Amino acid sequence: MILFGEASLRRALREYVLHFHTERNHQGVDNQLLKPLATVSTTDEPIHCRERLGGMLKFYYREAA
């Protein structure tokens, strides 16, 4: 990743913090998300991928019903 100036650094940090708090499992809390965005009630939905920072961070999820 190449950062050009303070604005791109701030954007990269904002994206990482959002991924860290909402999309990453944490071992210290029994591999749960800190702030889950939604819960899934069925497993019949297709799996989607959300990419951040040009694909360096990926989060796989199912749409909530």
N, CA, C and O of each residue as an XYZ file, in Angstrom:
260
protein
N       0.838     -1.152      0.000
C       0.000      0.000      0.000
C       0.896      1.232      0.000
O       1.844      1.336      0.779
N       0.579      2.139     -0.875
C       1.338      3.388     -0.952
C       0.397      4.519     -0.536
O      -0.678      4.687     -1.111
N       0.808      5.283      0.461
C      -0.002      6.374      0.975
C       0.569      7.700      0.493
O       1.774      7.940      0.574
N      -0.315      8.558     -0.010
C       0.091      9.869     -0.498
C      -0.502     10.933      0.408
O      -1.631     11.375      0.195
N       0.236     11.340      1.400
C      -0.204     12.418      2.265
C      -1.028     11.977      3.457
O      -1.328     10.797      3.643
N      -1.381     12.965      4.250
C      -2.100     12.715      5.493
C      -3.521     12.220      5.254
O      -4.013     11.378      6.006
N      -4.180     12.722      4.230
C      -5.566     12.325      3.967
C      -5.676     10.833      3.653
O      -6.584     10.169      4.152
N      -4.779     10.301      2.844
C      -4.846      8.876      2.520
C      -4.468      8.017      3.727
O      -5.000      6.918      3.889
N      -3.565      8.498      4.569
C      -3.229      7.780      5.797
C      -4.436      7.738      6.727
O      -4.744      6.691      7.298
N      -5.118      8.865      6.883
C      -6.303      8.908      7.744
C      -7.400      7.980      7.215
O      -8.067      7.304      7.998
N      -7.588      7.944      5.901
C      -8.596      7.056      5.321
C      -8.240      5.597      5.580
O      -9.107      4.805      5.949
N      -6.983      5.238      5.392
C      -6.550      3.861      5.633
C      -6.736      3.476      7.094
O      -7.189      2.370      7.389
N      -6.395      4.366      8.000
C      -6.576      4.077      9.431
C      -8.051      3.955      9.791
O      -8.421      3.093     10.588
N      -8.897      4.805      9.217
C     -10.342      4.753      9.479
C     -10.908      3.423      8.997
O     -11.699      2.798      9.704
N     -10.517      2.983      7.809
C     -10.982      1.707      7.270
C     -10.513      0.542      8.143
O     -11.276     -0.390      8.394
N      -9.255      0.592      8.607
C      -8.735     -0.489      9.436
C      -9.464     -0.551     10.772
O      -9.815     -1.637     11.231
N      -9.695      0.590     11.399
C     -10.391      0.613     12.696
C     -11.814      0.091     12.535
O     -12.295     -0.660     13.384
N     -12.490      0.476     11.462
C     -13.840     -0.025     11.218
C     -13.821     -1.542     11.039
O     -14.673     -2.238     11.591
N     -12.876     -2.053     10.288
C     -12.738     -3.504     10.114
C     -12.419     -4.178     11.449
O     -12.993     -5.219     11.769
N     -11.518     -3.598     12.222
C     -11.079     -4.189     13.482
C     -12.237     -4.302     14.474
O     -12.350     -5.305     15.179
N     -13.090     -3.292     14.535
C     -14.160     -3.285     15.537
C     -15.438     -3.981     15.087
O     -16.193     -4.453     15.937
N     -15.711     -4.065     13.796
C     -16.993     -4.616     13.355
C     -16.900     -5.907     12.560
O     -17.897     -6.620     12.448
N     -15.740     -6.234     12.003
C     -15.663     -7.378     11.097
C     -14.623     -8.430     11.489
O     -14.496     -9.436     10.791
N     -13.899     -8.241     12.542
C     -12.813     -9.157     12.894
C     -13.167     -9.889     14.185
O     -13.570     -9.267     15.168
N     -13.013    -11.220     14.179
C     -13.229    -12.000     15.396
C     -12.092    -11.748     16.379
O     -10.935    -11.609     15.983
N     -12.435    -11.690     17.665
C     -11.439    -11.415     18.697
C     -11.312    -12.613     19.634
O     -12.305    -13.062     20.208
N     -10.097    -13.129     19.790
C      -9.868    -14.298     20.628
C     -10.191    -14.024     22.088
O     -10.644    -14.923     22.796
N      -9.969    -12.810     22.548
C     -10.198    -12.487     23.958
C     -11.658    -12.492     24.358
O     -11.965    -12.556     25.548
N     -12.558    -12.426     23.408
C     -13.989    -12.452     23.697
C     -14.644    -13.647     23.015
O     -15.709    -13.531     22.408
N     -13.994    -14.783     23.126
C     -14.522    -16.061     22.635
C     -14.790    -16.052     21.129
O     -15.808    -16.570     20.671
N     -13.871    -15.462     20.365
C     -13.948    -15.387     18.898
C     -15.252    -14.764     18.395
O     -15.796    -15.190     17.375
N     -15.746    -13.765     19.108
C     -16.943    -13.037     18.711
C     -16.555    -11.671     18.163
O     -15.457    -11.178     18.421
N     -17.461    -11.067     17.406
C     -17.254     -9.707     16.920
C     -17.509     -8.737     18.063
O     -18.394     -8.976     18.885
N     -16.749     -7.641     18.133
C     -16.957     -6.654     19.186
C     -18.274     -5.909     18.987
O     -19.041     -5.747     19.936
N     -18.541     -5.458     17.776
C     -19.769     -4.717     17.464
C     -20.378     -5.304     16.195
O     -20.193     -4.740     15.116
N     -21.098     -6.419     16.291
C     -21.653     -7.013     15.070
C     -22.675     -6.081     14.431
O     -23.463     -5.441     15.127
N     -22.658     -6.008     13.103
C     -23.576     -5.135     12.384
C     -24.966     -5.750     12.277
O     -25.959     -5.027     12.361
N     -25.065     -7.056     12.095
C     -26.355     -7.733     11.984
C     -26.161     -9.209     12.291
O     -25.049     -9.728     12.197
N     -27.225     -9.873     12.650
C     -27.166    -11.308     12.899
C     -27.860    -12.037     11.763
O     -28.758    -11.492     11.120
N     -27.444    -13.265     11.520
C     -27.993    -14.069     10.434
C     -28.909    -15.118     11.035
O     -28.525    -15.837     11.957
N     -30.116    -15.202     10.510
C     -31.065    -16.170     11.047
C     -31.127    -17.450     10.214
O     -31.610    -18.472     10.701
N     -30.658    -17.416      8.995
C     -30.698    -18.597      8.134
C     -29.355    -18.762      7.434
O     -28.630    -17.789      7.226
N     -29.037    -19.975      7.082
C     -27.782    -20.237      6.380
C     -28.028    -20.544      4.907
O     -27.127    -21.028      4.222
N     -29.238    -20.268      4.408
C     -29.545    -20.549      3.006
C     -29.157    -19.415      2.083
O     -29.182    -19.587      0.864
N     -28.803    -18.271      2.620
C     -28.444    -17.109      1.811
C     -27.028    -17.270      1.249
O     -26.195    -17.935      1.863
N     -26.750    -16.673      0.095
C     -25.384    -16.742     -0.449
C     -24.405    -15.925      0.399
O     -24.799    -14.993      1.100
N     -23.158    -16.283      0.325
C     -22.108    -15.592      1.073
C     -21.573    -14.444      0.221
O     -21.308    -14.611     -0.969
N     -21.418    -13.270      0.850
C     -20.894    -12.080      0.184
C     -19.533    -11.742      0.798
O     -19.216    -12.161      1.911
N     -18.747    -10.984      0.057
C     -17.429    -10.567      0.538
C     -17.348     -9.045      0.506
O     -17.649     -8.418     -0.509
N     -16.935     -8.458      1.636
C     -16.701     -7.014      1.698
C     -15.192     -6.815      1.794
O     -14.542     -7.352      2.690
N     -14.649     -6.045      0.871
C     -13.208     -5.786      0.854
C     -12.934     -4.357      1.309
O     -13.685     -3.435      0.990
N     -11.864     -4.192      2.047
C     -11.407     -2.875      2.481
C      -9.934     -2.747      2.128
O      -9.220     -3.744      2.023
N      -9.495     -1.533      1.951
C      -8.098     -1.224      1.635
C      -7.613     -1.989      0.416
O      -6.549     -2.608      0.441
N      -8.387     -1.944     -0.633
C      -7.985     -2.569     -1.893
C      -7.893     -4.077     -1.839
O      -7.116     -4.674     -2.584
N      -8.666     -4.706     -0.975
C      -8.669     -6.158     -0.874
C      -7.723     -6.713      0.175
O      -7.650     -7.930      0.347
N      -6.994     -5.851      0.884
C      -6.081     -6.344      1.926
C      -6.850     -6.891      3.127
O      -6.386     -7.816      3.794
N      -8.020     -6.322      3.402
C      -8.878     -6.788      4.491
C     -10.166     -7.299      3.869
O     -10.797     -6.595      3.080
N     -10.558     -8.509      4.213
C     -11.774     -9.092      3.653
C     -12.666     -9.585      4.785
O     -12.188    -10.065      5.812
N     -13.977     -9.454      4.573
C     -14.966     -9.911      5.533
C     -16.061    -10.636      4.769
O     -16.683    -10.063      3.875
N     -16.297    -11.887      5.115
C     -17.314    -12.697      4.459
C     -18.550    -12.739      5.342
O     -18.447    -12.944      6.551
N     -19.727    -12.545      4.738
C     -20.948    -12.463      5.531
C     -22.148    -12.925      4.702
O     -22.071    -13.050      3.480
N     -23.246    -13.172      5.393
C     -24.527    -13.453      4.762
C     -25.473    -12.316      5.096
O     -25.392    -11.734      6.178
N     -26.373    -11.994      4.170
C     -27.357    -10.959      4.407
C     -28.285    -11.379      5.545
O     -28.670    -12.544      5.638
N     -28.641    -10.433      6.407
C     -29.598    -10.716      7.461
C     -30.996    -10.808      6.864
O     -31.332    -10.070      5.938
N     -31.801    -11.706      7.393
C     -33.153    -11.904      6.856
C     -34.093    -10.801      7.274
O     -35.268    -10.818      6.907
